[in-house]
């Protein structure tokens, strides 16, 4: 029978919430996770499964590097599948190659080297991120949850948080008590802390994604549109030239805010993504033209049509800054990754919050 008093209560069983629980367990703390659903079903399973260390700079880069270490530790302890073969960003235009060169993110690859590593057409070069990892997004977070449960973490499934004050979390199943309470609820900050959401301009970013038959892709693959999104690329002078070319030659990529990216799961299926639409309340209706664009881009890159197996919508928190860390009261923290890089940075971010609470 679950207790009602803990050292730490985490609201939210996504990867950021699980990261807080894992860091607390490492300190020997008694931990509970409160989750309104009966299983992990949010952004933490609706993504690429890519831990993209090489494409991030600044604070995101620091969290990503620490997250990499934590992912490897959890993979060993939880028995989850993890690929340590890095990732590749392919350049198909000279301006994209200039971005890669200016990023200094890793050694450049020739066109022939790219073609030997990944099954794409039209490459003029690329870059390999040796430290990037890949997990199966549909299995990783559930495996971590099962591991934490085996280590004594109490999971309160189908239990919604109603509010909190120092020392007490109010839920739909009654109060729970703890020295510290962390809300890791992705984009739903506004449901419990509307003032914090408004102050940080937190909205929801909805994504169109696909699952297709595999193409024999051995590592995660980024493309030119990725260079407009990730900090190691987007801050380079040449990124403006890439954007200008898209505006001139392929404006629909910018209209749908596409990050043309791919990962292949251990069962051989290909995750295809993704578009981005930012609103406070996402539209429940998905535009078929967005899926047609993703399929057209994929067919052009791989020189073959993609056979679709599944389609879905992901939703994550979006704000002007990459991370949200707020302290509305003593012993209470509100934490979110607000740029769609939770798998990459969430574990490192979570550990930093626990370190701050128990320093």
N, C-alpha and C positions, 0 to 999 in steps of 0.2 A: 504494500500500500504506500502510495506517495506521501511524503511529509508535506508540511505547509510552510516550513521555515528553512531558508537556505542562506548561503553566502552571496550567491548571485542568481538572479532570475533574468533570463533573456527572453524577450518577446520577438518571435520570428525564427523559423527553422530553416531559413535559406542559408546560403554559404556564409554570409556575414554573421548571422546569428550563431551558426555552428562554430565559426571561428572564435567568437567570444567564449563559447562554452569550452572549446578545446584548450584555449589558453588558460582558462580558469582551472580546468581539471589538472593541467600541468603544475599548477601551484597547490594542488591538494584541496581545492575548494569544493564545497557542496553546491551543485548547480541544478537548476531546473530550466527547461525550455517550454514556453507557452506558445502554442501554434493554433490558429483558428481553424485550419483545415485538418483533415485526418491523414494527410500525407504531404510530402514536399511536392508542390505542384506549380511554383512560381518561376521567376526568372532564372533560378539556380538550376533548373533542368531544361530550360528553353533557350539554350545558348550554344555556342560552338565547342565548348569544352577546351578552349585555348587559354593557356596561361602565358600571356604575351609579354614576356620580360623585356625583350629587345626593343620594342616599339615605343617605350615610355621613358619620359625624362622627369626630372624634378622629384616632387613628393611621390608621384605615381610610380616612378622608377624605383624609389626606395622601398615602397610598400610591395612592389612586384618582386623585387629581389628577395625580400624576406618571405613573401608568400611562397616563392619557389621552394625554399628550404622547408617550409611547413607542409606544403603539398607532398614533398618527397617523404617526409616523416609520417604523415597520415596515410599515404599509399602503402607504406610498409606495414604499419600497424593495423590498418583497416582492411588490407587485402584488396585495394581497388586497382583497376587497370590504369597504368600511366605510361605515356610514351615520352622518352627523353631524347628524341632525335632532332630537336629544334624546330624551326619554322623557316619559311622562305617568303620574301616579298619579291614579286616579279615585276620588272619594268618592261613595258612594251612600247615606250616612247622615250626619246632622249631627255625630255623634261623630267620624267619619272626617274630616270637613271641619275640625273643631276640631284634630285632630292635625296636619293639613297647615298650618293657620294657626299653631299653636304651634311647628312645626318651623323656621319661617323659612327653609325650604330653597329658596324661589323665589316668584315672583309667583303668586297664586291665579288660577284660571280659574273663570269662571261656568259654570253648567250648560249654557247654550247654547254657550259656547266649547268645552267638552269634546265636546259632540255634533257640533260642526263638525269636530273634529280626529280623533276615533276613533268607530267604529261600535258604541257601547254604549248600553244603555238604563238609565234610572233614575238618571242622574248628578245630584247636587246641587252639584257643583263638582269641582275638581281642582287639580293643580299641574303645571307643566311644568319638567322638568330640562333646561335648555338645553345643558349640557355632556356629557350622556350620549351614548355611542356604541353602535353595534351592529355585530357581525361575524357571519359565518356560522360557527357553531361547528364544523361538520364540515370546513370548508376552512381556517380561519384558522391553527390550530397546524401542520398539514402544510405550509402555504405558508411559514410562518416557518422551519420545519425545512429546507425546500428552500433558502430564502434563506441560512440560516446555512451549510449545506453548500457552497453556491457561494462563500461567503466564507472557506472553509478549515476549518470545524469538522468534525472526524472523528466520524461516528456509528458506534457499535459496537452494532448491532441484535442481537437474540436473544442477549444477553449479560447474565447476572445478576451483580449485586454480591454478594459473599460476606462482606465485611468490609473494614476499613481500619485502617491506622495512619498516623501522620504521614508523608506523602510517597508512600504506596503504597496502591492500591486492588486488592484481590484479587477476581478475577472467574472465572466459569466457563470463560473462554478464556485465563486466565493473568493475571499482574500487569500493572498500568498504574501509571505514576508521574507525580506532579504536585506543584507547590508547594502547591496547595490542592485539596481535594476537597469538593464540596457534594452532600449527599443531599437531593434534592427528590422524594420518593417518595410524596407525598400521604398517604394513611392508613396506608401500610405501614411507618411508622416502627418499629412494634413488631416487625417481622420482622428488623431489623438492630440496633435500639437499644431493646430492651424496657424498660430502666431509664428512658430519656428518655420513652418513651410512657407509662409508668406515672406518672412524676412530673408529667407535664402532662395526665394523664387523657385521652389521645388514644383516641378510638373511631372507628367508621365510621358514617357517616350514609348510608343508602340512600334513593333517591328513585324515585318512580314518575312517569314522564313520557310524553307522547304527541306524535305528529305527526299533524296533521289538515289537511284542506283549508283554505285561507286564507279570511279574512273581510274582507280589504282593510285590514289594520292597518298604518299607515304608520310607527309608532314602537313601541318596547317599552312595554308597558302593565302597571302595577302596580295593585293593588286594596287593599281594606281589610285583608285578612290580611297583606299585605306590610308594613303599618304596625306589626305586632307583631314583625317580624323585623329590620328594618334600623335601624341605630343613630340616624339622624337623626329617625326617627319613634318608635321604641320607648321612648325616654327622655323623651317628652313626658308631662305629666300626663294628657292626654286619652286616651292609649293604654290606660290602665286601663279606661276606659269602653268602648272598642272590645272589649277582651277580655271584659268582663262581658256585653256584648250577645251575643257569640259563645257564651259559656257558657250563656246563657239560650235563645237562638234557633237556634243552629246548632252544637251541641257537637261534631258530627262533624268540623267544620273543625279544631277543636283536637285532637281524638282522632288524626287523621291528620296533624296539624301541617302544614296546607296553606299554601303561599304561592301564592295564585292569581295567576298572572302569565303573560304571553304575549309572544312575539316572532314576527314573520313573516319567513321567510328570503327571500333574493333570488329563489328559484324560486316564491314565492307560497304555500308551505306554512307552517302555523302550528305553532309549538312551544307546547305546553300543559303547565303544571306547577303545582305539584309537591308531592308529599307528602314527609315526612321521618320516618325511623325510625332511632334511634340505638342501636347495639349494638357490641360488640367485633367480632363476626362477624355480618354481615347474613344474614337469612334468604334463601335462594335462591328462595323462593316469593313471588310477588306477589299481593296480595289484590285480587280483582276489584272489591270494594266501593270501594277507593281510586280505581280508574279510573272507576267509575260516578259517584263524587262529583265528580271533576274534570270529567267530561262534563256533569253536571247543573249545576255552577257555570258552566261555559262557555255552555251553552244559555241559562241565565237572563241572563247578562251580555250576550250578543250577540243574544238574542231569536231564536235559530235553533239547531237541533241541529248538533253538530260531527261530521263524517265522519272517522273514524280511519283513518290509513294505517299507522302504526307505534306500537309500545309499547316502552319500554325501562326499564332500571334503571340509575341513576347511583349512584356511591359516592364520597364524599369524606371527608376527615378532619374530625372534630368534637371540640372541646375547649372548656373554659370560657372560654378567652381566644381572641381572634381570630387570633393569629399565634404560630407556634412558631419560635424561633430559638435553637439550642443549639450549643455548641462542646465536643464530647466530648474533643477532643484538639487540639493545635496544628495549624492549617491544615486542620481538618475542621469542617464546619458541617452541621447538620441543620435544614432549613427546610421549613415547611409553612404553608399558609393553612388555618386550622382552623374556618372558619365558612361555607364554600361560596361565597366571593367571590373565588376565584382569578382569574377572568377580569378582574374589576374591579381587584384590588389586586396581583396576582402580579408584574407587570412592575416596579412601583415597589418592592415588597418585595425582589425579586431584585437590583435595582440597588443598594439600600442595603447588602445583604450583600457584594456585590463592592466597593463603596466602602470598607467596613470592612476587607476583606481586603487591599486594595491602597491604603490611605490613606498 
